[in-house]
Amino acid sequence: MAPPPWLTFLCGLMVLAFGGYRLAVSLRSKEAQKRAEKRVGGLYSLPRRRHMLFGAVYVIMGVFLILAAFGIDVTGLK
């Protein structure tokens, strides 16, 4: 049994929003990056390049989920 399309669409929007947030964090200033490097752990202590990489991956996954909710096969296997 497949999940309802609205649930897939909602999950896709959430993943897309989180990816946009990660991309926004990757564009922080150098001063903010220096403050973040002083933190011991957590999401903000990561380097900006890693936020950019994972943000792009999350955006791509969110777009794929939204397209799948509309019935578009993004893999091309069908």
N, C-alpha and C positions, 0 to 999 in steps of 0.2 A: 504494500500500500504506500503510495507516494504522499509526501506531505502536501498540504494545500498550497497553492501558488502564492497566496498572500503572506504566508509564513516565510516562504523562501524569499519573497520580495522584501519583507521586513528585515530579515537577517542580512540580506544584501545591502540594504541601506545602513544598517548598523556597522557592518564591516567597512563600507565605503566612508562613513563618517569617521571611524577610528583611523582609517588610512589617511584621511585629510588632516586629522589632528596630528598624526605622526609627521606628516609633511610640514605642517605649520611649526612643529617643535624643531624640525631640522633647519628651519630658517631663522632661528634665534640668533641674537647678536653674539659677538665674541665674549663680551663681558658676562652675558648669561651663561655661555658655555663654560667659562672659567669658574663661575659659581657652582655650576652643576657638577664639575669634575671634583669638587671638594666633598660632595656627598658620598656616603659609603655605598649605598645601593639604591635600587629602584630604577624606574623608567627614565628619570631625568638625568641620571648619571652616565647614560650611554652617549657615545660620540654622535655628532650631527650626521655624519655619513651613514651610520647605521640606522638612524631614524629615517633618513631619506630612502634607504634601501627597503626597509620593512614597510614604510608608508606606501611606496610604489607597489609592493607586493600585495598589501591589503586593498589598495584601490583596484588593482587588476582582479583580485578575487571577488570583491564586491560587485564589480561590473559583470563578471561571469555569472554570479548568483542572480543578479537582476535580469540578465538576458535569459537565464534558464527559467526564471519565473514566468517570463513571457513566452516560453516554449521554443526559444531559439537554441539549437544545439551548437554550443561553442567548441566542442571537441571535434566535430565533423565525423564522428564514428557511426552515426546512424544513416 
